Amino acid sequence: MYKIFVGDKPIILTTVVEKETNFKNYLLKTVNMAKVIRRLNRTALSEARLIHKNPDKILKKFLKKLPNVIAGGGKVYNDKGEILFIYRNDKWDLPKGKAEKKETIEETSIREVEEETGVKGLKITKPLDTTYHIFKRNGRYKIKITYWFEMKTSYNGKLKAQENEGITKVAWLDKKQSKEALSNSYANIKLLV
């Protein structure tokens, strides 16, 4: 169904109740999200499953549990077929960021890629999967909903890391390098690349 990550551990939204092994089932309607997040962070539990009977309403009901932050990002290819990566917080990531008022999610995605990497001439080629992860800011848990787009560019100018956003490196990585980078990345990014 849907996977929402807490670090690299998923919260699975599902309609199916299975016998618990290395995971725990919770009813979506009555779940205490802070408790589930703490349990995933502090125990060997590999995942949590939130159960709801209606598959069409499960995501909407879940997203009401915590404040939402909308973001857009890009999996950018250059003319050599390399993928644009950023290095932030000691992990490889794809460029992304929060939406600003009055811009479409496509505009957000292109703006954020440009700001974080210095790459210009971006063209969206297709939408990719939307990812979800939970983070803590100012003592409160929030859900970041990131809309991803595949993009291409012929840009071959200088890459410029947006240091005030904690980005220390920007690089075009080929297939082999991308695979290596994913060993030190986030679960959501592994789903996209």
C-alpha positions, 0 to 999 in steps of 0.5 A, spaced: 500 500 500 503 506 502 510 506 506 512 512 510 519 512 513 521 513 520 529 513 519 530 507 514 524 503 518 517 503 514 510 505 517 506 501 512 499 503 511 495 497 509 488 493 509 491 486 511 492 484 518 497 479 519 500 475 525 505 479 528 513 477 527 518 483 527 513 488 526 507 491 530 500 492 528 496 498 530 489 500 528 489 507 524 483 510 527 486 510 534 493 510 533 498 514 538 503 516 532 508 519 537 508 512 541 509 508 534 515 513 532 518 512 539 518 505 538 521 504 531 526 509 533 528 505 540 527 498 539 529 492 534 522 493 531 523 493 523 516 496 521 509 498 524 503 497 520 497 501 520 490 498 519 484 501 516 479 497 512 478 502 506 484 502 501 481 509 498 481 513 505 487 510 508 492 515 506 488 521 507 486 518 514 493 517 515 496 524 513 491 527 518 495 524 524 501 529 523 502 536 520 504 535 513 510 539 509 509 539 502 516 538 498 518 537 490 524 534 488 528 531 482 531 525 479 535 529 474 539 526 468 544 529 464 546 528 457 551 522 459 545 519 463 548 520 470 544 522 476 545 529 480 546 527 487 547 532 493 551 530 499 547 533 506 548 530 513 553 525 511 548 522 506 547 522 499 540 525 497 537 527 491 535 535 491 528 537 494 525 542 498 519 545 501 514 548 496 513 556 497 506 559 496 503 560 489 507 555 486 506 549 482 509 543 485 513 542 478 515 549 479 517 548 486 521 541 484 525 545 478 527 551 483 529 547 489 534 543 484 537 549 481 538 552 488 541 546 491 545 544 485 546 550 481 544 546 475 540 550 470 536 548 463 531 543 467 526 540 463 521 535 467 520 528 463 515 525 467 512 524 474 515 519 479 513 516 485 511 520 491 515 519 498 513 520 505 517 520 511 516 523 518 521 528 521 522 532 528 522 539 527 522 544 534 520 538 538 514 536 533 513 530 528 511 532 521 510 528 515 514 530 509 510 529 502 515 529 497 513 529 489 518 527 485 519 528 478 524 525 473 528 531 469 533 532 464 538 537 462 544 539 458 547 543 463 555 542 463 557 548 467 559 548 474 555 545 480 554 549 486 552 546 493 547 550 497 551 550 503 546 554 507 542 548 506 547 544 509 549 541 502 557 540 502 557 536 495 554 536 488 555 531 483 553 527 477 554 520 478 554 514 473 550 507 474 556 504 478 557 511 483 549 511 484 549 504 486 555 506 491 552 512 493 545 509 495 549 504 500 549 511 504 542 514 503 535 514 505 530 508 504 526 513 500 531 515 495 533 508 494 526 507 492 526 512 486 533 510 484 
